[in-house]
Amino acid sequence: MYQLLTFEPIAMLHLKLKKPLVFFDLETTGLDIVRDRIIEYAFVKVHPNGKEETMSGRLNPEMPIPIESSMVHGIYNEDVAHMPTFKQIAKNLAQFLEGCDLAGFNIVHFDIPILVEEFLRAGVEFSLNNRHVVDAQRIFHLMEPRTLSAAYRFYCGEELEDAHSAEADARATLAVLNAQVRRYEGKKIKDKNGKEFVPVKNDIKSLHDLSNTQRIDLAGRFAYNDKGEEVFNFGKYKGKAIVEVLKKDPGYYSWFMEADFPLESKQKLTEIKLRAGMNGKL
């Protein structure tokens, strides 16, 4: 159904870890976090002592793979027709990720949201609470704006073979982040006001803070305004306080819940509504 492998500690691990850090990459049917599905996954767990475990495989997305997507990652309908569905591996994957921080390349805006959607559809509990999330792309774009293949060439001095293979990309990101921390740890840069600061520290929480902007929901349908209030970040109520909108226009909540928005966004809106003392349900 899937591969679960254990490897010996990697040589010269420079990252300082207090708990396992899982590097992962997903290949999908497309780029829509609501409609599209995962077709290939690779999760490389690195323990504080450098020991590795890998969980990887392909999935039947239960929908056709658009030819334009297949031309990018090389995975076609016939390649996954007899593979398990995400729901069939969801519990084992959740167990594999339990107690781990997460890392990857451009995972904050795509891989994590689509992964969370898959867990929600499968009815398997998976939370980002108490996890740090490190996005090597954020560090790379801050320090050396390029792509993953270029990042691998720049930091590791090699060409990335099998690009768009989930495991190759996940392992490349491991190598890139390890090299980034080694290269930039303690290095000062200037912000837009000319003030010097050290963005890259060898600490997962610091890397998490660097990788993430403050978000309410993963898809960015909601945001915080300058006062720290939760507001809508789209549509006719963009910039308006969520609680005030729901009080004045109760039907907007129902519309949002019935519309084609991510399940995680709907979950967050319900949490906000309940926290404000208004009844609501998913």
Secondary structure, DSSP 8 states (H G I E B T S, - for coil): --EEEEE---TT-----SS-EEEEEEEES-S-TTT--EEEEEEEEE-TTS-EEEEEEE---SS---HHHHHHH---HHHHTTS--HHHHHHHHHHHHTT-EEEESSIIIIIHHHHHHHHHHHT-----TT--EEEHHHHHHHHS---HHHHHHHHHSS--TTTT-HHHHHHHHHHHHHHHHHHHTT--EE-TTS-EE----S-HHHHHHHH----SSTT-SEEE-TTS-EEE-SGGGBTSBHHHHHHH-THHHHHHHHSS--HHHHHHHHHHHHHTT-----
